[in-house]
Amino acid sequence: MQVVGYESGGIDEGDGSGSDAVAGGLYVADGGEVEYVAVDPGTELAFGLGDRRCAGTVHEGSHVACESPTAPYCDAHSDVWVCARCTGTCLKDEMDCHEEHAMYLVAFAPDTFKVGVTRLWRLGTRLREQGADRAAHVRTFPDGRVAREVEAELASGPDLVDRVRVPTKLDGFGRTVDGEAWDALVDRFDPIERFDFEYGLDLAERPVAETMAAGTVRGWKGRVLVLDRSGSTYAVDARELVGYELTEGVPERDLQSSLGAFGG
């Protein structure tokens, strides 16, 4: 049984209050069949990780396996979304983003601020996927080209980035956003709507980064799965699970422990 995909968890497209939590999950394939396994808070996971290889592809609901050792995807199965690299000059043969786009700002604790663009109807989902701590919808554009041009211009300045990697996000787990700096940034844009997210993780400190599929699920923040195991709390990037074979039984191995595990 191989992990061939995942769904991010966190907050539904509600009011951003955190009251509509959405559990993430894993797509697993066995013998060509694909099953979605919801990974809800409180779930007990007890899988070991076997060999890892390319996750192949899912076509019309069936999994097509790949034996390439390149994980999570080999070159033949890598799907690069060119729109993510667009700066207003279309990378496709023909521009096709003729619908309203939202420009948003995102805060990741304590003080990493990002600018992004997504289709207007998908704004709530996009914020959830990223595991945003705070966010603001600041502009609406008639199409994607104009939105990407403005995004690229803003990201070239000193205050905003257009990409935040998971290790940077993990540095903010258990911390709060610099509210003064965030408010000063957002107020420059006269925002359309603000969001303040809570994920119910109740973290007193940064969890330990690990790749594993065993423990009690505390919850999700974007694509990061938070697990409790042996007195410590761990953060698992779900993308790092893609391609692994899941095995029965949890192998005994040394895990880095959080400082909280040694408390009295």
N, C-alpha and C positions, 0 to 999 in steps of 0.2 A: 504494500500500500504506500503510494508515493504522494507527497504533498505537491500539488501542481498549481496552487494559487491561494489567494486569501482575500478576505474582505476587511477593510478597516473598520474599527469600532469607535465609539465615542458619543457624539451628540447627533440627534436627528435634525431635520430641517425645521426646527421649531423656533422658539424665540431666543435660543442660545442660553437659556437658564440652566440647562443641564437636567431638566426634569424628564426629558425624553431620551434616555440613554439607549444607544444601539450597540448590541454586542457584535463583535467581529467574529470571524470564523475562518475555517480552512477548507479548501477544495482538495479532496483526496481522490486518487484514481487507483483502481484495482481491476486488472484484466480488461481494460478499456472502458469500464464504467466509472463515471464521475459522481461523487457524492459531496454535498455541502455539509460540513459539520459545524454547527453553531457552537461557539466557545463563550458561554455566558459566565458572568461573575458567580463564583461558588462552584463551578465545574471542577472536578478532579481529573487532571490529565495524567496519564501514566504510560507514556510512550518513550522508548529509546530512539535514538537516531542512528540509522544504519548508513549505507553508502549514499553518496550524493552524486547526482548526475543531472543532465539537462531535463527539465520538466516537460519537454515536448510541447504539444499543442492540444487544445480542445477544439474539435470540429464537429458542429451539429450535435453537441452534447456528449460526444464520445472522445475519449483520450487517445491520442496517437503518441505512443512512447518514442523516446529517442535515447540511444545508448551512448551519446557523446558524454565524456566526463566533464565537459564545461558546464558549470552551474552558476546561477539558476537556469540560464538558457544559453545554448550554443548560438553561433552566428546565424544559422539557418532558422532559428526560432525566436530570435530577438526581435521585438516589435518596438521600434523607435518612433515615438509620436513627434513628428516634425513641428507641430504647433507649439510645443514646449520650448523650442529653440527660436521661434519666430520673433523678430524685432520690428515687424511692420512690413518687411519685404517677404512676400509669400514664398515658402520653400516647396510648395506643391506646384504641379503643372498648371493648376488654375485655382484661384482663391475660392474657398467654399464656406467661409465663416460669415455668411450674410445674415446674421441675427444679432440681437442685442447682447452685449458683453458687459460684465461688471468688473470694475477694478476695485480691489480690496487691499487693505493693510492687515497684517497679522503680527501679533506679538507672541514670542516664545520667551518664557521666563529665563533669566531675569530681564534681559535688555536686548534681545535680538529681534529686529523689526524687518518684515519682509513685505514687498509689494507683489501682487499677483493679479492675474486676469483669468476669468472663466466665463462661460456662457451664463447669462443672467439667471436662467431657470435652475442652474446647477450650483448656485453660490453656497447654499447651506451644506450640500454634500461635500463640496470642495473644502470648506473650512473644517468639516469633521474628519475628512481623510488626512488632513495635515496635523491634526491634534493641536489646533490653535488654543492658546490660553485666552487671548482677547482678539477681536477683529473689528474691522469697520468697513462697510461698503461706502466708498468715497466718490465713485463716478460711474455713470452708465454711458456706454458708447453704442452707436448704431451698428457697428460691425467689429470683427476681431482685429482688422488691420490697424485701425486708428488706436484701439486699445493697446495693442502690442507696442506701437510706436511710443506712446506716452509711458508705458511700463518700462521700456528700455531706457528712456531718458531719466526717469526717476531712480532706477536701479544703478545708474552710473554716478549718482551723487553719494555724499558721505553718510547719509542716515539710513538708507534702505538697501537690502539685498534682494535678489530675485530667486534665490535658492538657499535652503537651509537643510543640512544633512542631519541624519538621525542622531549621531553622537552629540551634535550641538543641542538638539532638542532634549536629549537625555540629561545634559548638564543642568537643565532647568526643572527637572522633575523634583517635586517636593519644595520648590521655591516659588516666590511670588513675582509678578511683573513689576518693574519700576514704573509705578503709576504716573508719577510726575512727568517722566520722559515720554511715556506713551501718550498721555493727554496732550502734551505740547505738540507732538507730531500730528496726531489726528485732528486737532483743532485747526491746523493749517489748511485742512481740506474741506471744512464745513460738511461733515459726514452725513450721508443719507440715513444710515442705521449703524448702531453699535451692537457688539456682541461680547458677552462676558461668560466664558465657559467654565463649568465644573464637571469633573469626570468621576467623582466619587471614589477616588483611589486612596484618599486619606494617607498620603505619604509624608512622613516626618523627615525623610532624607532621600537622597538620590538612590534608586535601586541599582543593583549590580547588573551590568550588561552581560548577558549570556545567550547562547543559542541552545535551547533545550525545549522539550515538550512534556515536561513533568512538573506537577505542583498544583496548588489550588489557585484558580484564576481569581485575581483581585479585580481585574477590569482591563479596559483598553483605553489608549489615548492615541488616536490615529491608527497607524499600523503597528504600534508598539503594544505588545501583550505583556501585562504585569502579573507575575506569578509569585506566590509565597511557597517556600520550600525549606524545610529544615531550619526554621527560625530566621531565614533571610528572605529578602524581597528581590526579585530579579526582573529585568526588563528585556524582552525578547523582540527583536525586529522580525516581524512576520515574514518579510521578504527573505531573510536569512534561513528560513525553514523550507522555502520552496526548493524542490529538487531532492529532498531527503526521503529515504525510505523510512517509514515508521515501523518500529519493532515492538513486540510485546515485552513488557517488563522494563523496568527502569534500571539501567546499569549503575553500579556503584562507581562513582568517580569523584575526584576532588573538585569542589566548587568554591570559588571565591565567596567569602561571607561578608555581609554588610556589617558595619560597626554595631548596628542594633542587635545583632545576634548574640553579642557578648554582654548585653545589659543584664543587670540583676533583676 
